[in-house]
Amino acid sequence: MNKVFGILLAYAILFPSCKPGDFGTLNYDQTKVTRVPTSALLTNAIQITLPLTTFGPTEANSYVQYMANATSIAEYNLRNFAWSSSWDLKAKMYDGPLNNLQVIINMNNEGDQMAESGGSKDNQLAVARILKAYYFWSLTDRYGDIPYSEALTGDADYTPKFDAQKDIYYDLFKEFKEASAQINTSQAAVTGDILFKGDMAKWKRFANTCRMMMALRLIKNDFEKGKAEFNDALAGGTLTANSDNIMYSYVANDPNNYNPWYQAYTIESANGTAIANTLVDFMSNQNDPRLPVYGEDLSGHVIGAPYGIRQTTVVGSFSRPGSSGCTTSNCPNNFFRSAGAPSPIFTYAQVLFTLAEAVKVGYITGGDVAAETYYANAIKASFEYYGVYNAVGYDSFMAQPGVLYDPANGRKQIMSQKWVHLFLNGYEAWADWRRTGYPELLPAINGSIAIIPRRMGYPADEEGVNPDNYKAVLQSQGPDELETRMWWDK
């Protein structure tokens, strides 16, 4: 579906006409679409925002040192981002996908005829709840306390309170679990589903995988709750092979649906951003066969840009993400930067790394024997995902000092290899780093603050449009600064 058309459909329903008063219907625009099918709202809620929650030129890719601004100012100078899933303001959360999903819920609960073609009521409600929970999760992991319980009420309340992150997390766990149970595979599947094509079993796996990843955030200060949620989600079923990978498919011949890295480098020529030397050096030191897939070849090497150095001291050419190194049939020639390269939402290797860590911290049983097995299988799945696996090369890689599993440093190894696998999924890697401290990263030398950011600042206009609640959240969470730690990070 054309992105522009999707936007028009969504916003048409979100902005009702003025009240007619004594003028009959004169104040209605007779040419505007005021009601649309729920299938169109679902398409829009997925297409505009979902892939950008994990994949794209985001500030988080700088925080975890996947990328460096090779010719720009110092790192960490971006504050007070909009209520968005990413750098892309088309993906503004509250008045975009979250509102669309709430409208789907409202239309089904009210028996609106425009919902009848969107699939069974239970399945529509379940998918809308799952996606809504996913988007709220992505927002709270960036900002901390956010508007939640009083959000999405339309014109009833433009000044919602900020809910505590703990309360949000607990309710999101409930939403994922209840919505997954609400799915009925014997009823009509949802329509307008450009992610899973109406496969309701995949929506169940998506919900359970979200809950597993969320549960890891609680290791620091809510261990027993995290452990219980993790095990319940695992029992419900998650990804079991690379064929289960949850991917958003961009369209190579649609300018409105290009891969964002293709858009950034090929259309907008954003060549001042390159792969950071932090990642390149780590992978080079381990002779990692994924490196030629991750970055372009410059005179026989992938060259990383110095991280966090002001532009006046940066000299040379540095590798952009993506190359022609991935040549197997299951990936594009340029894994990251081609117009139609897919966006990973969750991958099987990511789940295996999650299981390895869960064993290591005591969420699940098995000890270091199980942790090592999950760790080794995760790296194998990652090699397969990036198209570089062969048995001899894999065995050689795994036997290297630093890669060979060491129980004393097991969690560090698991998280460092997970960081490598999650290349360009900066938000998830940033969450991992904040809660574990791995990989061990040094702040930018010329950063605008002395530490790697722990959160994003609230939107710049929030103090003006919602002043009382903005002041209240500063009292409960702490200063609106990049250094302030959120609930699960304390």
N, C-alpha and C positions, 0 to 999 in steps of 0.2 A: 504494500500500500504506500502511495506517495506520501512522504513525510509532511509536506506542506498541507496536503489535503487532510491528513490525520490531525494536524494542529488546528485547522479551521473547524473540523468537526468537534473536537474536544472543547475548544474555547467557546463555541457557539452555545453549548449547553451550560457552560459555567457562568455566563454573564446574561442573566435574564433581562428582558426589556423593562423600561420604566413602568411604574404603576399608571394605568390609564386615567384614573380619576373620573372627571366628568367628560372626558373627550373620547369615550368609547374605545375603539382600537386604533385611534390615530397615532398613538405613541408607539405602536408596534411596527417594526420593520418587516413588511410583508415578504421581503426577499431573503430574510435570514432564516437559516435552519435553527430551530430552538430545541428540538428533541432528536436524538440520534439513537440507533440501536446500541445495546451494550457491547456487541461485538466490535464496533468501531472504537468505543472507549477503551476496551481491553487492548486492541492493537496499538492505539496511541500510547497507553500507559506502559507497554513493553518497549515499543520502538524508540521513543524519545529518550528514555532514561535508563532502562535496565543495563545495557552493555557498558554505559559510562560509569556505573557504580564500581566496576572492577578494572576497566581497561581504557587507557587513553592518556594524553599528556597532562597528568594531574600533578599538583604540588606534592602529593604523597610519594610519587616516584623520585622526587628530589630528597624528601625526608629520609627514605631508606636507601638512598644513594645508588639507585638504578640509573638515574640520569643526572647530568650536570649541565648547568647553564654556561656553556663554554665561552660565550662571548657577551655575557650579560652581567648584571649587578649581583651583589652577594646573595646567598641563600637566606631563606626564612623571612623574607620581607613581605610576604603576602599575608594579610590579616583581614578579618571581617568579610569573609566570603558570603555570597548570597545563600539563601536556603536552597541549595542545589546539590545534585548528586556529584557534581564535578565542576571543572572549569567552564563547562558549557552551560550558559545561562538559559538555553532552551530547555534544559532539564531541571528547571526550578520545581522543587518537590511539592510544596503544599498546594499551589494553585494549578499544578499540572497533573502528574500521575496519581498522587494521593487523592486529589479531589475527584478525578475520573473514577477511581476505584470505589470511592465512597458513593458516588452516583450509581454505579453498578449495584452496590449493596442496597441502596435506597430503592432503586427501581424494582428490584426483585422482591423486596419486602413489601412494597406497595402494590404489587401485582400489575405493574405497568406493562401494557401490551408490547412496547418496544423492547422488552427484555425477553420475549417469548422465543425469538429466533437465536438467542445467544447460548442455548443449551439448557439443561435442567437447572432448576432453581438452586438445588444443593451444590451442584458443580460450579455454577457461576459464583455463588457466595463463597465457596471454598477457595477458588482461585483468586478472587478479589481480596479475600482476607490474607492469603499467603503472600501475595505481592505487596499488599499494604504493610504487612508486618516486616517484610524484607526491606522496604524503603525506609520505614521508621528506624529499623536497626542500623541501616547505613548512615542515617542522619545522627542518631545518638552517639554512634562511634566516632563521629567527626567533632561534634560540638559538646557532648555531655548531656546535661539537662536540656530538654527541648519542649516546646508545646506538643502535647500528646492527647491527654484526656479531653481537653477543651478545643482541640483543633478540628478542622473540617466541618464546622457548623455553618458555613456560608456567611451570610450577613448577620447572623444572630450574635456573633461575638468576634470582633476584630482584635481583641486584646486577650488572647488566651494565656493562662498561667503556664509556667515552665514546670513540667513534671520531673521528679527526681529520676535519675537514670536507673537506679535499682528498681523502682516501681515500673518503669517502662520495660525493663528486661523481663521482669516477672510476668507482666501481661503479654509480652511478645511470645514467651515460651508457651503460654496458654493458647494464644491465637494460632501458632503454628501447629500445636498438637490437635486442637479442636477442629481446625480447618482441614487438616489431613484426614481426620476421622470422618469428616463430613463428605468427603469425596465418595461418590457412588459410581463405580465403573460400569454398572449395569444400566445407568441412565445416560441420556444424551450428553455427549462431551461438549465442552465450551467451544464456541466459534470465535473467530478473530484472534486465535492463539497462534502467533507467529513464532513462539519459542518452542513449544512441544507439539504443535499441530493437533491439539485436542487429546493427546495421550495423557489420560488422567493419572495413570500409574506413575508417570514421570513427575507430575506435580507433587505426588506423595513423597517421592525421593528428594525432590527439591526442598520441600518443607523440613524433612528429617535432617538433610545435610545442613541447612541453615541452623537448625537447633543444635546440632553437634558443634559447629564452629562457634556459635554464641556461647555454648557451655564452657569452652576453653577460656573465654574472657574472665570467668569467675574463679580461676585457680588461685589468684592472689588473696581475695578477701571474702569469698562466698563458696568455699570448696565443696561442701556437702550438697548444696543446691546444684552447683555445676556438675558434680558427679552424677547425681540422680537424673538430671536432664540429658546428659550425654548418653548414659546407658539406655534410657527410654527411647531416645532418638535412634540409637544404633539398632535396637531391637525392631524398630519400625521399618528399617530398610533404607540403605543409602547406596552410593555408587559402588559397583563391584568390578568394573573393568573400564578400560579407556573408551570402550564403545558406549558407556553411560555418561561420558563427559557432557556437561551442560554448557552448550556453546550458543552464542547469538550469531546468526549468519548475516553478515553485511552483503550488499549487492554490488558487484563490481561495475555494472553498467548503469547504476542509478546514482547520479550526483547528490541526491538527497539522502543517500544511505551508504555513503562511503565509510570504510574503516577510518577511525579518527586519526591514526598515525599517517595514513595515506593523505588524508585531508591536510594534516599539519605540515608534512614535508613536501608533498608533490604539488598540492594546490596552493598552499600558503607559504611555502619555502621557509619553514621555521628551522633553518639549519644551524642556528646558534645553540641548539640543545643536542647533546650527544650522550652516549653511554658513559657513565662515570668510571673513573679508573678504579674506584673501590671494588666494584663488581668484576671488572676485567682482570684486575690483579689477582683477586681471589680465585677466579676460574682458571686463569693461566697457570697459577702455582699448582693446581691440581690436574693439569692437562685435561681439562674438561671438554669433551667432544661437542658439547652444546654451544660453546662459545662462537664458533663460526656460523651457527644458526642465529644467535642472538645479535651479532653485529656484522656490519659490512667489512669486507676485506680492504685494507689500505696498505698496498705494497707488501702483501703477504701476512699481515697481522690485523687483529682487531685492536684499535688504539683507543683507550679510554681517556676522556677529558678530565683534567685535574678538578677535583670536587671542591666547591666552595671557595674558589680563588677569584679575585676581581678580574674583570676583563682585561685590564691594562697589562697584566702579567701572564696572560694566556696566549701562547704562540703555537701554531701548528694546526694540523687537520685531525679531526677525531671522528670515530665511527658512529654512524647513526644506527638505530636498532633495525635489525632485519637484514638478511642477505639471501643469496640463492643457495645456501648450504643445505636447505631442507628440500630434497628432491623426490621423496617418496610420494605415493599416490594419495596419501591421507592428509597432505598439507599443501598450501600454495607455494609457489617458487620463493616468494618472500613471506616468511611466516608471520611477520608483524606489520609490514608496511605496504602490502599490496592492497588494492582497492577493495577486494572482497575477502581479505583475511578475516577469519571469525574472531569473535571476542569470547574468551573463556570466562564463564561465570563460576563454575566449580569443576575440578578435574579429579580423576581417580587417584592420581599421584598425591594430590593435595589431601585427599581423605586418608590415604595410607600414612602420610606424615603426621596427620592428626591422630591416628590410632597409635603410632609409635610414641608420640608425646603423651597420649593418654595413659599408656602403660607405664611410661617412665615416671609420671607424677602420681600414679595410683588411682586414676579414674577407673581403669579396668585392670584385670589381673594378667599375669604372665611373666612379670619380671623382665630382666634384661634379655632373656632368650627371645621373648615375644617382641620386645622393643627393637632388637636387632633385625629380626625377620621383617617386621613392618618397614623399618628404615631401608633395608636393602631392596625390598620389593617396591618401595616408593621411588627410589632412584631409578630402578629398572623401568617402572611405568613412565617416569619422566623422560628417560632416554627414548622410549618407544613413542611417546607423545610428540617429541621433537624430531623423530625420524632418524636418530643416530644410533639405535641399539644394534649391536652384534655381540655375541657371547664372549668372544675373546677380548674385545675392547672394554666391555662392561666389567669382566673379571679383573682386568688390569687396573681399571679405575678404582674398583672397590678395595683392592689390595694395598693401595697407597697409604702411607702414614698420614693421619689426619682425616682420611675417609674411612678406613677400616674402623669398625665400631669399637669404641672404648667406653665401657660402662661408667668410668669416672667422669667422662666428658660427654655422655650420651645425649643429654638434652641439648647441649650446645651444638653437637654435630647434626642432630635432627633438625633443629631450627635453622641452622646455617644452610643446609642442603634444601630445606623447604624454601628459604629466601631465594636461593638460586632458581628453583623451579618456578616460583611465582613471578618471575621477571615481567615487569610492567603492570602487574596487579598491585600497585603501590599501596592502596588502601588496606588490603588484607595483610600485606607484609608489614605495614606500619603498625597495625593492631598487634601483630605477633611480636614485633620489636618492643613495643611499649609494655607488654605484659610479661615478657621473658628477658629482655635485655640482649637478645641474640637476633642476628649476628652482632658482634661487638663493633659498633660504629663510633667514630669520632665526629663531633660536630664540625660544621664548616668553619674554616679558619676565619673567614670574613663574614660570618653570619650576623644578621641584625640582632640576634640574641645569642647567648653563650651556649645554649643547649639545643638539641634537636627538639622540635615542637612536640608537645604532648596532646594538643588539641588544635582546632581551628577557632578563630574568633567569630562571635556572632555577627550576623549581617550588619552593615554599617548603619542602616536606618532603624534598627530594632529599638535603640534607646529613644528615638523620637516617636515611633508609632505605637510602642507598647511600653511606656516608661516605667510604670509601677511594677509590672512583672519583670522587666529587665533588671530593675534595682533589686528586686527580691531574689532573683537567681544569683546575682553576684554575692549576696549575703549567704546563700546556702551552698553554692558550689565553689565560689572564689572569684578572683579577678578575671575579667574577660581578656585573658592573655594567652599566648601560645604556650607558656610554661605551666599553666594550671592543669593539675591532673584531675581526670574525671573519676567517678566512683570505682569502676573496676580496675583502674590504674593506680590506686593508692596502696 
